[in-house]
Every structure is written in structure tokens, then in C-alpha cells.
Amino acid sequence: MLKTEVTLEKIVNLAKRRGFVFPGSEIYGGLANTWDYGPQGVELKNNIKNFWWQRFVRSRFDIVGLDSGILMNAKVWEASGHIESFTDPLIECKVCHERFRADKEDFKEHAHREWTEPQNFQMMFKTFMGPVEEKASTVYLRPETAQGMFVNYKNVLDTETMKVPFGIAQIGKSFRNEITAGSFIFRVLEFEIAELEYFVKPGEDDRIFDEWLEEQMAFLLDLGLKKENLRLYEHPKNSLAHYSKRTVDIEYKFPFVWEELTGLANRTDYDPASGEVYVPFVIEPTFGIERLMLAVMCDAYTEIEGGRTTTTDSTKEVEMMMKFKYHLAPYKVAVLPLSKKDELVRVSREVFNKLSKHFATSHHTSQSIGRRYRREDEIGTPFCVTVDFETLNDQAVTIRDRDTMTQERVAIDEVVEVIKEKLQN
């Protein structure tokens, strides 16, 4: 196997070519820092979200789920401090009017320019309800999912048999009007957050904070990320968010820089509540789905030695493979008839129908079998099932393993159980 150098350019190129991520509004000139998720991308995102939901909601007795609205009464954001404090310092070049965040290093590369004084830039997207654009009808697209869980705290207590400590979990869209977005899907305007609000008794928050930090790291390792690509970053007291007593990020070694992958905040009792004997403190583990997806793709990206570039040249070409963990692979199985002959396609569809009841399965007939194998390697499909002319006689198919390239002949009636066993290993 070759030594793989993972670059953002390689990930971006593969992501578009193989249907993971497409530029938003592309045929109309695009819209900066917006992205659409193709056939492989939506499956990968859903696998990450399902793994998170299974881990933190379905497998725990002390956490329940929620799906709150994107639009909320503007008073929610006043009470939470977002209207006043959810800002970034903005500076602008007086000549070219290019804008940067004053608290980031980017603008220092252009120290020769003449800058305006920093101004607070409101990061929430503002819109209006109804036909008249006036202050009374102002609403905001939520910049985080947390507030929906806070305003439904009492509703959850009234409808569930929950006692502190307990948590409310949500996966949902959030929107931030970033000054400088970019780095592919790392920092975007529209994104998904998987977030927990875990309510604890004051005085127990420090211990439970440390427990959640361990649980976040364990989740990332179980997701399949490499330990050497993860590290902790403790936020200095003078740079904490307006609601936080303590914040620790788990950073990932992205191709461009070490950067935040998940965050953990101790919000204490900042968020409003009433009618309780005591106001619970809140421990908030936060996971950005797009950043998890990018990290997973970077970890999975592998280069291998392929065939010769030409029949007269001994040079081997470089082939790409996404070695996703089985539980994250967009498709677990691809069914590939050896040719487009009607009888092979008919049997291959029968095999597809058997497999698709149990696994995410694809079916492809175009191009040579070699090119189809290569395509499945590039999108990370663990197993290819080939239907050939012998299948018509022996009612068996060939299973090809993505990682070992080994091939095994299996009876059609046994193929589901064989794949199940392989996916469990």
C-alpha cells in the first residue's frame, strides 16, 4: 500500500466526482459556502447521525429526543443573549472592501492593507414573518439547536418520567452568517448539529463535565477516527462564550489545520428557567455533522497501487479507496452483473432484492466490471457481489472484499447470511 497524503483538494475532487458533495446552486453560478449532498453523501451523513442517535438516545435511559422548530420567537434569542452577544469582530479593507474576522489570523497575512476599526457583526440570519418587514415581525434562523431544548424543558418534564440528571437530544439544521466561511464543508452557512443538553444538579457539574468529555472521545474513536488525529483544547477563560463556565474542544487534524471537531460546554444556569426548587446546570456536548463527515472522509481516504498505466509502461497508476468502517459506508453491498445480457440482469435484480431488505445496496450495469469495482472502492462499498454466466448454472455469486481484494463463491440462498457475518467482523 502506498503512503497516502490526504489533502483537501483530493477530498473535494473525489467528493464531487463520486457523488458525496456537490456545490450548491451550481448550474446557476453557485452560492458561496453552500453545498448539496449527493447519493453517497446523504447516506454517509445519515449513517453518522444514526450512529450518534443510537449511542446517545436509544441506548440510554436518561436521555430523550426532540425535534424543535428552526424559527422561534425573537424573545428567545433576547433571553439567551444571542441578539446582544452572538457576534464576531469584523474588519474591512478600506481599498478593496474585503472582510475578515479580527480575531483570526487570516487578515494578518495582509498587514500592509488599511483596515477599518473592528465592529460587531451579528451572526444570526434575520428574516420576517408575514407580508410586512418591520421590527415586530422580525424572526431569526436559529444559530444552534440548544434553545429549542431549553424552552421545552418543562414540557419534557411534564410528559416523561425524567429526573435530574437527564438529557434532551436533538439533531437539526442551524444557520450562521459567517464572515469568512470556507474550507469545503468545514465552515458553512447552513449545517446540522447533533447536540445534547444534559441537566445536572449544581455542584455535580464539574464531575459530569469530565465524564461527558470521556464519552465524546470514546464516541469519536468508536465512530472510526484515528486516535492520533484527535486532541483536546481547553478554551482560555477570557475567550469563553457568553454562557460558558468551561469549554473544551476535541480537535481533529484536518488536512489544512488542527481544528474543532466537537465541543463541550458547561453552561451552568445561564439559560432561563423558573418554577423549580433549583435551576439545573447544563452540560452541553455538541457535534457538527458536516465536520464529522469531513473527518470521517479524511480518515478513510486511502491510495493504493493500481494496474499499469499502459500496456507498454511499467508505471503503476494510483487508485483511490475510501476505507470506511462498515457501519459508516454509504452502501454495504453492490450487485454487479458481469454483462448487460438480459438473463444476467434479471438474476442480479433478484439478488439485489434479497440483499436490499437487509443492507444499503446498489445495483450497476454500465461500464466494464473492472471500472465498476474501482467505482465501488472509491465510494467505500465493503463488498461487491458479481453475477456471472456461471451463476445461471450453479446459482452462486462471487463476493469481492474491498480491503483484501479476495473473492469467494457463495450460493445465492446463502449470500445474505454470509454478508451479515462479514459485516459483523
C-alpha positions as CSV (number, residue, x, y, z in Angstrom):
1,M,0.0,0.0,0.0
2,L,1.3,3.5,-0.8
3,K,1.9,6.1,1.8
4,T,-1.2,8.3,1.5
5,E,-1.0,12.1,1.6
6,V,-4.5,13.4,2.4
7,T,-5.2,16.9,1.0
8,L,-8.3,18.9,1.0
9,E,-8.1,19.1,-2.8
10,K,-8.1,15.3,-3.1
11,I,-11.1,15.0,-0.8
12,V,-13.1,17.8,-2.6
13,N,-12.4,16.3,-6.1
14,L,-13.4,12.8,-5.0
15,A,-16.5,14.1,-3.2
16,K,-17.9,15.7,-6.3
17,R,-16.8,13.0,-8.8
18,R,-18.3,10.2,-6.7
19,G,-21.5,11.9,-5.5
20,F,-20.7,12.8,-1.9
21,V,-20.9,16.6,-2.0
22,F,-21.9,19.0,-4.8
23,P,-21.5,22.8,-4.9
24,G,-24.8,24.5,-4.1
25,S,-26.8,26.1,-6.9
26,E,-24.0,25.1,-9.3
27,I,-25.9,25.4,-12.6
28,Y,-26.9,29.0,-11.7
29,G,-23.4,30.1,-10.9
30,G,-23.3,28.7,-7.4
31,L,-23.8,30.3,-4.0
32,A,-20.6,30.6,-1.9
33,N,-20.2,28.2,1.0
34,T,-23.4,26.2,0.3
35,W,-23.3,22.5,-0.5
36,D,-25.7,19.7,-1.6
37,Y,-25.2,16.1,-0.5
38,G,-25.3,13.5,-3.3
39,P,-26.3,9.9,-3.3
40,Q,-23.3,8.8,-1.3
41,G,-23.1,11.9,0.8
42,V,-26.7,11.7,2.2
43,E,-26.1,8.0,3.1
44,L,-22.9,8.8,4.9
45,K,-24.5,11.7,6.8
46,N,-27.4,9.6,7.8
47,N,-25.1,6.8,8.9
48,I,-23.2,9.3,11.2
49,K,-26.5,10.7,12.5
50,N,-28.0,7.3,13.1
51,F,-24.8,6.1,14.9
52,W,-25.0,9.2,17.2
53,W,-28.7,8.8,17.9
54,Q,-28.3,5.1,18.7
55,R,-25.4,5.9,21.0
56,F,-26.8,8.9,22.9
57,V,-30.6,8.4,22.8
58,R,-31.8,4.9,22.1
59,S,-29.0,3.2,24.2
60,R,-29.5,5.4,27.3
61,F,-32.4,5.6,29.9
62,D,-31.6,9.1,30.9
63,I,-31.8,10.9,27.5
64,V,-34.8,11.6,25.3
65,G,-35.1,13.1,21.8
66,L,-36.6,16.3,20.5
67,D,-37.2,18.0,17.1
68,S,-37.8,21.7,17.7
69,G,-38.5,24.4,15.1
70,I,-35.9,26.4,13.2
71,L,-38.0,29.6,13.7
72,M,-38.6,30.8,17.3
73,N,-40.0,33.9,18.9
74,A,-37.3,36.6,18.9
75,K,-37.7,36.9,22.7
76,V,-35.9,33.5,23.0
77,W,-32.8,35.0,21.4
78,E,-33.0,38.1,23.6
79,A,-33.2,36.0,26.8
80,S,-30.4,33.7,25.7
81,G,-28.1,36.7,25.0
82,H,-27.7,35.9,21.3
83,I,-29.0,39.1,19.9
84,E,-26.6,41.1,22.0
85,S,-23.6,38.7,22.2
86,F,-23.7,36.3,19.3
87,T,-21.3,38.4,17.2
88,D,-17.9,38.3,15.6
89,P,-15.5,41.2,15.3
90,L,-15.5,42.4,11.6
91,I,-12.8,44.4,9.9
92,E,-12.8,45.6,6.3
93,C,-10.1,46.7,3.9
94,K,-10.7,50.4,3.0
95,V,-9.4,49.8,-0.5
96,C,-10.9,46.5,-1.8
97,H,-13.6,46.1,0.9
98,E,-12.6,42.5,1.6
99,R,-13.8,41.5,5.1
100,F,-12.2,39.3,7.7
101,R,-12.7,38.3,11.3
102,A,-10.5,40.5,13.5
103,D,-9.9,37.6,16.0
104,K,-8.5,35.2,13.4
105,E,-5.0,35.0,11.8
106,D,-6.2,35.3,8.2
107,F,-6.2,39.0,7.9
108,K,-2.6,39.3,9.3
109,E,-1.3,38.0,6.0
110,H,-2.4,41.3,4.5
111,A,-0.9,43.6,7.2
112,H,0.0,46.2,4.5
113,R,-3.7,47.0,4.0
114,E,-5.6,49.8,5.7
115,W,-8.3,48.4,7.9
116,T,-11.5,49.8,9.5
117,E,-11.9,49.6,13.2
118,P,-13.4,46.3,14.3
119,Q,-17.2,46.2,14.5
120,N,-19.5,43.6,16.0
121,F,-21.1,41.5,13.2
122,Q,-24.4,39.8,14.1
123,M,-24.1,36.2,13.0
124,M,-27.8,35.3,13.1
125,F,-29.7,35.3,9.8
126,K,-32.7,37.7,10.2
127,T,-36.0,37.3,8.3
128,F,-39.6,38.5,8.8
129,M,-42.9,36.8,9.4
130,G,-45.8,38.0,7.3
131,P,-46.1,40.5,4.5
132,V,-44.6,43.5,6.2
133,E,-40.9,43.8,7.1
134,E,-41.0,45.6,10.4
135,K,-39.4,45.2,13.8
136,A,-42.4,43.5,15.3
137,S,-42.3,40.7,12.7
138,T,-38.6,40.0,13.0
139,V,-37.5,36.4,13.5
140,Y,-34.2,34.7,13.2
141,L,-33.0,31.4,11.8
142,R,-31.6,29.5,14.8
143,P,-27.8,29.6,15.1
144,E,-27.8,26.5,17.3
145,T,-30.3,23.8,18.4
146,A,-29.9,24.3,22.1
147,Q,-32.6,26.9,22.7
148,G,-35.3,24.5,21.4
149,M,-34.4,22.1,24.1
150,F,-34.3,24.8,26.8
151,V,-37.8,26.2,26.0
152,N,-39.2,22.6,26.0
153,Y,-37.5,21.6,29.3
154,K,-40.8,21.9,31.3
155,N,-42.7,20.1,28.5
156,V,-40.3,17.2,28.7
157,L,-40.6,17.0,32.5
158,D,-44.4,17.1,32.3
159,T,-44.6,14.3,29.6
160,E,-41.7,12.0,30.6
161,T,-40.7,10.4,33.9
162,M,-37.4,12.1,34.0
163,K,-35.4,13.3,37.0
164,V,-32.1,15.2,37.1
165,P,-29.6,14.2,35.9
166,F,-31.2,13.7,32.5
167,G,-30.7,15.0,28.9
168,I,-32.6,16.1,25.9
169,A,-31.0,15.4,22.5
170,Q,-31.6,16.8,19.0
171,I,-30.2,16.7,15.5
172,G,-31.2,19.6,13.3
173,K,-30.3,22.4,10.9
174,S,-28.7,25.6,12.2
175,F,-27.6,28.7,10.3
176,R,-24.8,31.2,10.9
177,N,-24.0,34.3,8.8
178,E,-20.2,33.6,8.9
179,I,-17.9,36.5,7.9
180,T,-15.3,34.0,6.5
181,A,-16.7,30.6,5.7
182,G,-14.8,28.0,3.7
183,S,-12.5,25.0,3.8
184,F,-15.1,22.9,1.9
185,I,-17.8,21.7,4.3
186,F,-15.8,22.6,7.5
187,R,-17.4,26.1,8.0
188,V,-20.6,26.7,6.1
189,L,-23.7,28.9,6.4
190,E,-26.2,26.0,6.8
191,F,-25.2,23.0,8.7
192,E,-26.5,20.3,11.1
193,I,-25.8,20.0,14.8
194,A,-26.2,16.9,16.9
195,E,-26.4,18.4,20.4
196,L,-27.3,17.3,24.0
197,E,-28.4,19.4,26.9
198,Y,-27.7,17.4,30.0
199,F,-29.3,18.8,33.1
200,V,-27.4,18.3,36.4
201,K,-27.5,19.3,40.0
202,P,-25.3,22.3,40.8
203,G,-22.1,21.1,42.4
204,E,-22.1,17.9,40.3
205,D,-21.4,19.7,37.1
206,D,-17.6,19.5,37.1
207,R,-17.6,15.8,37.6
208,I,-20.2,15.2,35.0
209,F,-18.4,17.5,32.6
210,D,-15.3,15.3,32.8
211,E,-17.5,12.2,32.2
212,W,-19.0,13.7,29.1
213,L,-15.6,14.6,27.8
214,E,-14.5,11.0,28.1
215,E,-17.8,9.9,26.4
216,Q,-17.3,12.3,23.5
217,M,-13.8,11.0,22.9
218,A,-15.0,7.4,23.1
219,F,-17.7,8.1,20.6
220,L,-15.3,9.5,18.1
221,L,-13.0,6.5,18.4
222,D,-15.9,4.1,18.0
223,L,-17.1,6.1,15.0
224,G,-13.8,5.1,13.5
225,L,-11.5,8.1,13.7
226,K,-7.8,7.5,14.4
227,K,-6.7,8.4,17.9
228,E,-3.5,10.2,16.7
229,N,-5.7,12.6,14.8
230,L,-7.6,13.8,17.9
231,R,-6.5,16.1,20.7
232,L,-8.1,18.3,23.5
233,Y,-8.2,22.1,23.5
234,E,-9.2,23.9,26.7
235,H,-10.6,27.4,26.0
236,P,-8.9,30.2,28.0
237,K,-11.2,31.9,30.4
238,N,-11.0,35.2,28.5
239,S,-12.3,33.6,25.3
240,L,-15.3,31.6,26.6
241,A,-18.7,32.1,25.0
242,H,-21.0,34.4,26.9
243,Y,-22.9,31.5,28.5
244,S,-20.0,29.2,29.4
245,K,-18.1,28.4,32.6
246,R,-15.8,26.0,30.9
247,T,-15.4,24.8,27.3
248,V,-13.2,22.0,25.9
249,D,-13.0,21.2,22.2
250,I,-11.9,17.9,20.8
251,E,-9.8,18.9,17.7
252,Y,-9.2,16.9,14.6
253,K,-6.1,17.1,12.4
254,F,-7.8,18.2,9.2
255,P,-5.6,18.4,6.1
256,F,-5.4,22.2,6.5
257,V,-5.0,22.6,10.3
258,W,-5.9,21.2,13.7
259,E,-9.5,22.5,14.3
260,E,-12.6,22.0,16.4
261,L,-14.5,18.8,15.7
262,T,-16.7,18.7,18.8
263,G,-17.3,21.0,21.7
264,L,-18.3,20.5,25.3
265,A,-19.6,23.5,27.4
266,N,-20.6,23.9,31.0
267,R,-23.5,26.4,30.6
268,T,-24.2,26.4,34.4
269,D,-27.7,28.0,34.9
270,Y,-27.2,30.8,32.3
271,D,-30.3,29.8,30.3
272,P,-33.6,31.0,31.8
273,A,-35.8,28.7,33.8
274,S,-38.4,29.2,36.5
275,G,-40.7,27.3,38.9
276,E,-38.0,24.9,40.1
277,V,-36.7,24.3,43.6
278,Y,-33.3,24.8,42.0
279,V,-32.2,25.7,38.5
280,P,-30.2,22.8,37.0
281,F,-26.8,23.4,35.5
282,V,-26.4,22.3,31.9
283,I,-23.5,20.3,30.3
284,E,-23.7,20.6,26.5
285,P,-21.9,18.1,24.2
286,T,-22.0,19.4,20.6
287,F,-21.2,17.6,17.4
288,G,-21.2,19.2,14.0
289,I,-22.4,16.6,11.5
290,E,-20.6,18.1,8.4
291,R,-17.3,18.3,10.4
292,L,-17.7,14.7,11.5
293,M,-18.4,13.8,7.9
294,L,-15.3,15.6,6.6
295,A,-13.1,14.0,9.3
296,V,-14.5,10.5,8.5
297,M,-13.7,11.1,4.8
298,C,-10.2,12.2,5.6
299,D,-9.5,9.2,7.8
300,A,-11.0,6.8,5.2
301,Y,-9.1,8.2,2.2
302,T,-6.5,5.7,1.1
303,E,-4.3,5.5,-2.0
304,I,-3.3,2.1,-3.4
305,E,-1.2,0.9,-6.3
306,G,-3.4,0.1,-9.3
307,G,-2.7,-1.5,-12.7
308,R,-0.2,-0.3,-15.2
309,T,-0.9,3.0,-16.9
310,T,-0.4,1.4,-20.4
311,T,0.4,-2.0,-21.7
312,T,3.9,-0.8,-22.6
313,D,4.6,1.2,-19.4
314,S,5.5,-0.5,-16.2
315,T,4.4,2.5,-14.1
316,K,1.5,1.8,-11.8
317,E,-1.3,4.3,-11.5
318,V,-2.6,5.4,-8.2
319,E,-6.1,4.3,-7.3
320,M,-8.2,5.9,-4.5
321,M,-10.2,4.0,-2.0
322,M,-12.5,5.1,0.9
323,K,-11.9,2.6,3.6
324,F,-14.9,3.5,5.7
325,K,-15.7,1.5,8.7
326,Y,-18.5,-0.9,7.7
327,H,-21.2,0.9,9.8
328,L,-20.5,4.2,8.0
329,A,-20.1,3.0,4.4
330,P,-22.8,4.6,2.3
331,Y,-23.6,1.3,0.6
332,K,-22.7,-2.0,2.2
333,V,-23.1,-4.1,-0.9
334,A,-23.0,-3.5,-4.7
335,V,-24.6,-6.1,-7.0
336,L,-22.8,-6.1,-10.4
337,P,-23.9,-8.3,-13.3
338,L,-20.9,-9.3,-15.4
339,S,-22.6,-8.1,-18.6
340,K,-25.9,-6.4,-19.7
341,K,-27.3,-9.6,-21.0
342,D,-31.0,-9.8,-20.1
343,E,-30.6,-13.1,-18.2
344,L,-27.8,-11.8,-16.0
345,V,-29.5,-8.5,-15.3
346,R,-32.7,-10.4,-14.3
347,V,-30.8,-12.6,-11.8
348,S,-28.8,-9.7,-10.5
349,R,-32.0,-7.8,-9.7
350,E,-33.3,-10.9,-7.8
351,V,-30.1,-10.9,-5.8
352,F,-30.4,-7.1,-5.2
353,N,-34.0,-7.6,-3.9
354,K,-32.7,-10.2,-1.4
355,L,-29.9,-8.0,-0.2
356,S,-31.6,-4.7,-0.1
357,K,-34.1,-5.9,2.5
358,H,-31.1,-6.1,4.9
359,F,-28.4,-3.7,3.8
360,A,-28.0,-0.5,1.8
361,T,-27.4,-2.0,-1.6
362,S,-26.7,-0.6,-5.0
363,H,-27.0,-2.1,-8.5
364,H,-24.9,-1.1,-11.5
365,T,-24.7,-2.4,-15.1
366,S,-22.8,0.2,-17.1
367,Q,-19.1,0.1,-17.8
368,S,-16.7,-2.8,-17.5
369,I,-16.6,-4.9,-14.4
370,G,-13.1,-3.5,-13.6
371,R,-14.3,0.1,-13.7
372,R,-17.3,-0.8,-11.6
373,Y,-15.1,-2.4,-9.0
374,R,-13.0,0.7,-8.9
375,R,-16.0,2.9,-8.5
376,E,-17.2,0.9,-5.5
377,D,-13.8,1.1,-4.0
378,E,-13.8,4.9,-4.4
379,I,-17.2,5.3,-2.6
380,G,-16.2,2.8,0.1
381,T,-18.5,-0.1,-0.6
382,P,-17.2,-3.1,1.5
383,F,-18.5,-5.9,-0.7
384,C,-19.3,-6.4,-4.3
385,V,-21.5,-9.3,-5.4
386,T,-20.9,-10.3,-9.0
387,V,-23.4,-12.2,-11.1
388,D,-21.7,-14.0,-14.0
389,F,-22.6,-16.6,-16.6
390,E,-21.8,-19.5,-14.2
391,T,-24.5,-18.1,-11.9
392,L,-27.1,-19.4,-14.4
393,N,-25.8,-22.9,-13.9
394,D,-24.7,-23.1,-10.2
395,Q,-27.0,-20.5,-8.6
396,A,-23.9,-18.9,-6.9
397,V,-22.3,-15.5,-7.0
398,T,-18.8,-14.1,-6.2
399,I,-18.3,-11.8,-3.2
400,R,-15.3,-9.5,-3.5
401,D,-13.9,-7.9,-0.4
402,R,-12.9,-4.2,-0.7
403,D,-10.0,-4.3,1.7
404,T,-8.4,-7.7,0.9
405,M,-9.5,-8.0,-2.8
406,T,-10.2,-11.7,-2.1
407,Q,-13.1,-13.3,-3.9
408,E,-15.4,-16.0,-2.5
409,R,-18.0,-18.1,-4.3
410,V,-21.3,-18.3,-2.4
411,A,-24.7,-19.8,-3.1
412,I,-27.4,-17.1,-3.8
413,D,-29.5,-18.6,-1.0
414,E,-26.7,-18.0,1.5
415,V,-25.5,-14.6,0.3
416,V,-27.5,-12.6,2.9
417,E,-26.1,-14.6,5.9
418,V,-22.6,-14.5,4.5
419,I,-22.6,-10.7,4.1
420,K,-24.2,-10.3,7.6
421,E,-21.3,-12.3,9.1
422,K,-18.7,-10.4,7.2
423,L,-20.2,-7.0,8.3
424,Q,-20.0,-8.1,12.0
425,N,-16.3,-8.9,11.8
